[in-house]
Amino acid sequence: MRTAKVLFKNEEAGTLFQHNDGSFTFSYSDAWLTDIAKPGIALTIPKSQKEYQSPYLFPFFYNMLPEGANKQALCSLLRIDPNDNFGLLMAAAGTDAIGAIRVVKLLTV
């Protein structure tokens, strides 16, 4: 399983997990949920205590991935499998993301 923190304006909003079977789970942090001033990170992932589950990377996060020549260059430079969407997300959305969301790798279990 691989895990990442999802930051909204540099504050932890939740956690994204990739399970060993390749499926994904996203859950909001308790602190984010209890603060009514904090928004959901995406329209498709509204604030909720439930865990969101998907057999593939959530479209919201998938849209943060590089494409075309940028994807090829990043994969080649960092030796990432082009089909490893979680790995690409960690490489691309950890420091150089457009907008308020960043995704930062935590650990590999």
C-alpha positions as a Markdown table, in Angstrom:
| # | Residue | x | y | z |
|---|---|---|---|---|
| 1 | Met | 0.0 | 0.0 | 0.0 |
| 2 | Arg | 1.2 | 3.5 | -0.8 |
| 3 | Thr | 0.0 | 6.6 | 1.1 |
| 4 | Ala | 0.0 | 10.3 | 0.4 |
| 5 | Lys | -1.2 | 13.4 | 2.2 |
| 6 | Val | -3.5 | 15.7 | 0.3 |
| 7 | Leu | -2.8 | 19.3 | 1.1 |
| 8 | Phe | -5.2 | 22.2 | 0.4 |
| 9 | Lys | -3.3 | 25.5 | 0.6 |
| 10 | Asn | -0.6 | 23.7 | 2.5 |
| 11 | Glu | -3.0 | 22.4 | 5.2 |
| 12 | Glu | -3.7 | 18.6 | 5.4 |
| 13 | Ala | -7.2 | 18.0 | 4.0 |
| 14 | Gly | -7.0 | 14.2 | 3.9 |
| 15 | Thr | -5.2 | 11.0 | 2.9 |
| 16 | Leu | -5.0 | 9.2 | -0.4 |
| 17 | Phe | -4.2 | 5.5 | -0.4 |
| 18 | Gln | -3.3 | 3.1 | -3.2 |
| 19 | His | -4.0 | -0.5 | -2.1 |
| 20 | Asn | -1.9 | -3.5 | -3.2 |
| 21 | Asp | -4.7 | -4.5 | -5.6 |
| 22 | Gly | -4.3 | -1.1 | -7.4 |
| 23 | Ser | -7.6 | 0.4 | -6.0 |
| 24 | Phe | -7.7 | 3.8 | -4.3 |
| 25 | Thr | -9.3 | 5.3 | -1.1 |
| 26 | Phe | -9.5 | 8.9 | -0.1 |
| 27 | Ser | -10.6 | 10.1 | 3.3 |
| 28 | Tyr | -10.8 | 13.6 | 4.9 |
| 29 | Ser | -8.8 | 14.3 | 8.1 |
| 30 | Asp | -10.9 | 14.7 | 11.3 |
| 31 | Ala | -9.6 | 18.3 | 11.7 |
| 32 | Trp | -10.6 | 19.2 | 8.2 |
| 33 | Leu | -14.1 | 17.7 | 8.7 |
| 34 | Thr | -14.8 | 19.5 | 11.9 |
| 35 | Asp | -13.8 | 23.0 | 10.6 |
| 36 | Ile | -17.0 | 24.2 | 8.8 |
| 37 | Ala | -14.9 | 26.9 | 7.0 |
| 38 | Lys | -12.9 | 24.3 | 5.1 |
| 39 | Pro | -14.2 | 23.3 | 1.7 |
| 40 | Gly | -14.3 | 19.9 | 0.0 |
| 41 | Ile | -11.2 | 19.5 | -2.2 |
| 42 | Ala | -13.4 | 18.8 | -5.3 |
| 43 | Leu | -17.0 | 18.8 | -6.4 |
| 44 | Thr | -16.7 | 15.0 | -7.0 |
| 45 | Ile | -15.2 | 14.5 | -3.5 |
| 46 | Pro | -17.4 | 16.6 | -1.2 |
| 47 | Lys | -16.6 | 16.8 | 2.5 |
| 48 | Ser | -17.9 | 13.7 | 4.2 |
| 49 | Gln | -16.9 | 11.3 | 6.9 |
| 50 | Lys | -17.2 | 8.4 | 4.5 |
| 51 | Glu | -14.2 | 7.0 | 2.7 |
| 52 | Tyr | -14.3 | 7.4 | -1.0 |
| 53 | Gln | -13.3 | 4.2 | -2.9 |
| 54 | Ser | -12.4 | 3.7 | -6.5 |
| 55 | Pro | -10.9 | 0.9 | -8.6 |
| 56 | Tyr | -8.7 | 3.5 | -10.4 |
| 57 | Leu | -7.2 | 6.9 | -9.5 |
| 58 | Phe | -10.0 | 9.4 | -8.9 |
| 59 | Pro | -10.5 | 11.6 | -11.9 |
| 60 | Phe | -9.8 | 14.7 | -9.8 |
| 61 | Phe | -6.3 | 13.4 | -9.1 |
| 62 | Tyr | -5.8 | 11.9 | -12.5 |
| 63 | Asn | -6.3 | 15.4 | -14.1 |
| 64 | Met | -3.2 | 16.5 | -12.1 |
| 65 | Leu | -1.0 | 14.2 | -14.1 |
| 66 | Pro | 1.3 | 15.3 | -16.8 |
| 67 | Glu | 0.6 | 14.3 | -20.4 |
| 68 | Gly | 2.4 | 13.8 | -23.7 |
| 69 | Ala | 6.1 | 14.8 | -23.9 |
| 70 | Asn | 6.0 | 16.1 | -20.3 |
| 71 | Lys | 4.9 | 12.7 | -19.0 |
| 72 | Gln | 7.5 | 10.9 | -21.1 |
| 73 | Ala | 10.3 | 13.2 | -19.9 |
| 74 | Leu | 9.2 | 12.8 | -16.2 |
| 75 | Cys | 8.9 | 9.1 | -16.5 |
| 76 | Ser | 12.3 | 8.8 | -18.2 |
| 77 | Leu | 14.1 | 11.2 | -15.8 |
| 78 | Leu | 12.7 | 9.6 | -12.6 |
| 79 | Arg | 12.4 | 6.0 | -13.9 |
| 80 | Ile | 8.7 | 5.9 | -13.3 |
| 81 | Asp | 6.5 | 3.4 | -15.1 |
| 82 | Pro | 4.2 | 5.4 | -17.4 |
| 83 | Asn | 1.3 | 3.3 | -16.1 |
| 84 | Asp | 2.1 | 4.1 | -12.5 |
| 85 | Asn | -0.4 | 6.9 | -11.9 |
| 86 | Phe | 0.2 | 7.1 | -8.2 |
| 87 | Gly | 4.0 | 7.4 | -8.8 |
| 88 | Leu | 3.4 | 10.1 | -11.4 |
| 89 | Leu | 1.1 | 12.0 | -9.0 |
| 90 | Met | 3.7 | 12.0 | -6.3 |
| 91 | Ala | 6.4 | 13.2 | -8.7 |
| 92 | Ala | 4.2 | 15.9 | -10.4 |
| 93 | Ala | 1.8 | 17.1 | -7.7 |
| 94 | Gly | 4.1 | 17.2 | -4.7 |
| 95 | Thr | 5.7 | 20.5 | -5.4 |
| 96 | Asp | 4.7 | 21.8 | -8.9 |
| 97 | Ala | 0.9 | 21.6 | -8.9 |
| 98 | Ile | -1.4 | 24.2 | -10.4 |
| 99 | Gly | -4.1 | 25.4 | -7.9 |
| 100 | Ala | -4.5 | 24.9 | -4.2 |
| 101 | Ile | -4.0 | 21.1 | -4.0 |
| 102 | Arg | -0.7 | 19.3 | -3.5 |
| 103 | Val | -0.2 | 15.6 | -3.0 |
| 104 | Val | 2.8 | 14.5 | -0.9 |
| 105 | Lys | 4.0 | 10.9 | -0.6 |
| 106 | Leu | 4.1 | 9.6 | 3.0 |
| 107 | Leu | 5.5 | 6.1 | 3.0 |
| 108 | Thr | 5.5 | 2.7 | 1.3 |
| 109 | Val | 4.1 | -0.2 | 3.4 |
